[in-house]
Amino acid sequence: MAPERRMTLELDRETVQRIVQNLDPSFIAGGFSRLHGGSTEVYRIDLAGANREPLVLKIYPDEPEWGPAKERLVAGWCAELTALVPKWLEIDESRSLLPLRYALLPLLPGRSLRDWMAEPDIENAYRQMGELLRRIHAMPMATYSARGAIFEDTRLFSLSFLKQALSSPLPLPTLKTRFLRFDSCG
């Protein structure tokens, strides 16, 4: 049986201070608070002193092992599409300050989408998200198929997958499940 993934940490001010000083010894943590949403635990860290922008502490589970590096890589690709992409300042996989891996990023300006939910202009936010998502999915990038074949362009992977799925002698419900699973991941 696989070990249970630990994701909840009890952060204290001393630990947060050590984390920010690991990035820059001159940093002083002024305070921190948990942020909502996301696939991992995320905290805002306010830094004391003039002209110090807040940081985001993102804590990762043990699995998947490649998670932090992949997020950093994909964010770099997305920088071509929009100016508001976080830059990973540090990824620490040593577990010397926390029992889990973490990353430090600058806090992006603006409000969380959660804060816009009751606004009359929420449809505009959805349109912007949809446009960005369309542009992300149109980006050519290398990918791997379930059988290990490497495709330099995800569009070739999509075409190959669909040809394979449609030529399969599987019963219709199984084929439909395969297609839906593929469609939901991009």
FIFIKE-491742 format. One line per field, with one value per residue (C-alpha): residue number from 1; residue in one letter; x, y, z. Coordinates in Angstrom, 1 decimal, padded with zeros to 4 digits. Layout:
<keros>
pos	NUM; ...
code	A; ...
u	X; ...
v	Y; ...
w	Z; ...
</keros>
This chain:
<keros>
pos	1; 2; 3; 4; 5; 6; 7; 8; 9; 10; 11; 12; 13; 14; 15; 16; 17; 18; 19; 20; 21; 22; 23; 24; 25; 26; 27; 28; 29; 30; 31; 32; 33; 34; 35; 36; 37; 38; 39; 40; 41; 42; 43; 44; 45; 46; 47; 48; 49; 50; 51; 52; 53; 54; 55; 56; 57; 58; 59; 60; 61; 62; 63; 64; 65; 66; 67; 68; 69; 70; 71; 72; 73; 74; 75; 76; 77; 78; 79; 80; 81; 82; 83; 84; 85; 86; 87; 88; 89; 90; 91; 92; 93; 94; 95; 96; 97; 98; 99; 100; 101; 102; 103; 104; 105; 106; 107; 108; 109; 110; 111; 112; 113; 114; 115; 116; 117; 118; 119; 120; 121; 122; 123; 124; 125; 126; 127; 128; 129; 130; 131; 132; 133; 134; 135; 136; 137; 138; 139; 140; 141; 142; 143; 144; 145; 146; 147; 148; 149; 150; 151; 152; 153; 154; 155; 156; 157; 158; 159; 160; 161; 162; 163; 164; 165; 166; 167; 168; 169; 170; 171; 172; 173; 174; 175; 176; 177; 178; 179; 180; 181; 182; 183; 184; 185; 186
code	M; A; P; E; R; R; M; T; L; E; L; D; R; E; T; V; Q; R; I; V; Q; N; L; D; P; S; F; I; A; G; G; F; S; R; L; H; G; G; S; T; E; V; Y; R; I; D; L; A; G; A; N; R; E; P; L; V; L; K; I; Y; P; D; E; P; E; W; G; P; A; K; E; R; L; V; A; G; W; C; A; E; L; T; A; L; V; P; K; W; L; E; I; D; E; S; R; S; L; L; P; L; R; Y; A; L; L; P; L; L; P; G; R; S; L; R; D; W; M; A; E; P; D; I; E; N; A; Y; R; Q; M; G; E; L; L; R; R; I; H; A; M; P; M; A; T; Y; S; A; R; G; A; I; F; E; D; T; R; L; F; S; L; S; F; L; K; Q; A; L; S; S; P; L; P; L; P; T; L; K; T; R; F; L; R; F; D; S; C; G
u	000.0; 001.4; 002.1; -000.5; 000.4; 000.9; -000.1; -001.1; 001.6; 001.5; 003.6; 005.0; 006.7; 010.2; 009.9; 008.6; 011.5; 014.0; 012.4; 012.5; 016.1; 017.1; 016.1; 017.6; 019.3; 018.1; 014.4; 012.3; 008.9; 006.3; 003.5; 001.9; -001.6; -003.1; -004.4; -007.4; -007.6; -004.9; -003.7; -001.3; -001.0; -000.3; 000.6; 001.1; 004.2; 004.4; 007.9; 008.8; 010.5; 009.7; 009.4; 009.2; 006.6; 004.8; 005.9; 003.9; 005.0; 003.8; 004.1; 004.2; 003.3; 005.9; 004.2; 004.4; 008.1; 008.4; 005.6; 007.5; 009.9; 007.1; 005.1; 008.2; 008.8; 005.2; 005.1; 008.1; 006.3; 003.2; 005.3; 005.0; 001.3; 000.7; 002.8; 001.2; 003.0; 004.8; 008.6; 009.8; 012.4; 013.4; 012.4; 013.7; 013.6; 016.1; 013.4; 015.8; 013.4; 010.0; 009.2; 007.9; 009.2; 008.3; 008.7; 008.8; 007.3; 006.3; 002.6; 000.9; -001.1; -004.9; -007.7; -008.3; -011.0; -012.9; -013.3; -015.0; -017.7; -020.4; -019.4; -021.7; -018.6; -017.7; -018.5; -015.6; -013.2; -014.5; -014.0; -010.4; -009.7; -011.1; -009.0; -005.9; -006.7; -007.3; -003.9; -002.2; -003.7; -002.6; 001.1; 003.2; 005.2; 006.7; 004.6; 004.6; 001.9; 000.8; 003.0; 006.1; 006.2; 007.5; 005.6; 007.3; 004.0; 000.9; -001.3; 000.4; -000.2; -003.9; -004.2; -002.4; -004.5; -007.8; -006.8; -005.8; -009.0; -011.3; -009.6; -009.9; -012.2; -013.3; -017.0; -018.5; -018.7; -015.0; -014.1; -016.3; -014.5; -011.1; -012.1; -013.6; -010.5; -008.3; -010.5; -010.5; -006.7; -006.3
v	000.0; 003.4; 005.9; 008.6; 011.9; 014.5; 018.0; 019.9; 021.7; 023.8; 026.7; 029.1; 032.5; 031.1; 028.6; 031.2; 033.5; 030.7; 030.1; 033.7; 034.1; 031.0; 033.0; 036.3; 036.8; 040.4; 039.4; 039.7; 038.0; 040.5; 038.0; 035.1; 033.7; 030.8; 031.5; 029.6; 027.4; 025.6; 022.1; 022.5; 024.4; 028.1; 030.9; 034.6; 036.0; 039.7; 041.0; 043.8; 046.9; 049.5; 048.3; 044.6; 042.8; 039.8; 036.3; 033.1; 029.9; 026.9; 023.5; 020.3; 016.7; 014.0; 012.7; 013.4; 013.9; 016.0; 018.5; 021.6; 021.4; 020.9; 023.8; 026.0; 024.8; 025.3; 028.8; 029.7; 028.6; 030.6; 033.8; 034.1; 034.3; 036.8; 039.1; 037.9; 034.6; 034.0; 033.5; 030.7; 032.4; 029.2; 025.5; 023.7; 019.9; 019.4; 019.1; 020.9; 023.7; 021.9; 018.2; 018.7; 020.4; 024.0; 026.9; 030.7; 033.0; 036.6; 037.4; 038.4; 041.6; 041.7; 039.8; 036.1; 034.8; 033.7; 037.4; 038.1; 035.4; 037.8; 040.6; 041.4; 041.3; 037.7; 036.7; 038.9; 037.0; 033.7; 034.9; 035.9; 032.6; 030.7; 032.7; 032.1; 028.4; 028.2; 029.8; 027.4; 024.4; 025.6; 025.8; 023.0; 021.1; 017.7; 015.0; 011.3; 008.8; 006.0; 003.6; 005.7; 007.3; 010.9; 013.4; 016.7; 018.4; 017.7; 018.1; 015.1; 013.2; 014.1; 013.0; 009.7; 009.1; 009.7; 007.4; 004.7; 005.1; 005.1; 002.1; 000.1; -002.9; -002.0; -001.8; 001.7; 002.4; 001.7; 003.8; 006.7; 006.5; 006.6; 009.6; 011.5; 010.8; 012.1; 015.1; 016.1; 016.3; 018.6
w	000.0; -001.0; 001.8; 002.4; 000.8; 003.5; 002.5; 005.6; 007.4; 010.6; 009.5; 012.1; 011.8; 012.5; 009.7; 007.3; 008.3; 007.5; 004.2; 003.0; 004.3; 002.4; -000.7; 000.4; 003.8; 004.0; 003.8; 007.0; 007.0; 008.1; 008.2; 006.3; 005.5; 003.6; 000.1; -001.3; -004.4; -006.4; -006.3; -003.5; -000.2; -001.0; 001.3; 000.9; 002.7; 003.3; 003.6; 006.0; 004.6; 001.9; -001.7; -000.8; -002.9; -001.3; -002.0; -002.6; -000.8; -002.7; -001.0; -003.1; -002.2; -002.7; -005.8; -008.6; -008.2; -011.4; -010.3; -009.3; -012.3; -014.7; -013.4; -013.7; -017.3; -018.4; -016.8; -018.9; -022.0; -021.0; -020.6; -024.4; -024.1; -021.2; -019.1; -015.8; -015.3; -012.1; -012.1; -009.9; -007.6; -005.8; -005.8; -002.8; -002.8; 000.0; 002.7; 005.1; 006.1; 005.5; 005.4; 001.8; -001.3; -001.9; -004.3; -003.8; -006.4; -006.5; -005.7; -009.0; -008.8; -008.9; -007.3; -007.2; -009.5; -006.4; -005.5; -008.8; -008.6; -007.5; -009.9; -012.8; -015.1; -014.3; -017.9; -019.1; -016.8; -018.1; -021.7; -020.9; -019.2; -022.2; -024.7; -022.7; -022.3; -026.1; -026.7; -024.2; -025.9; -029.3; -028.2; -029.9; -027.3; -026.9; -025.3; -024.6; -025.5; -023.2; -025.2; -024.8; -028.3; -028.3; -030.4; -031.0; -031.4; -029.3; -032.3; -033.9; -030.6; -030.7; -034.3; -033.6; -030.5; -032.3; -035.3; -032.9; -030.8; -033.8; -035.4; -032.2; -032.2; -028.6; -027.8; -028.0; -024.2; -023.8; -026.9; -025.5; -022.1; -023.8; -025.9; -022.9; -020.8; -023.6; -024.2; -020.6; -020.4; -023.4
</keros>
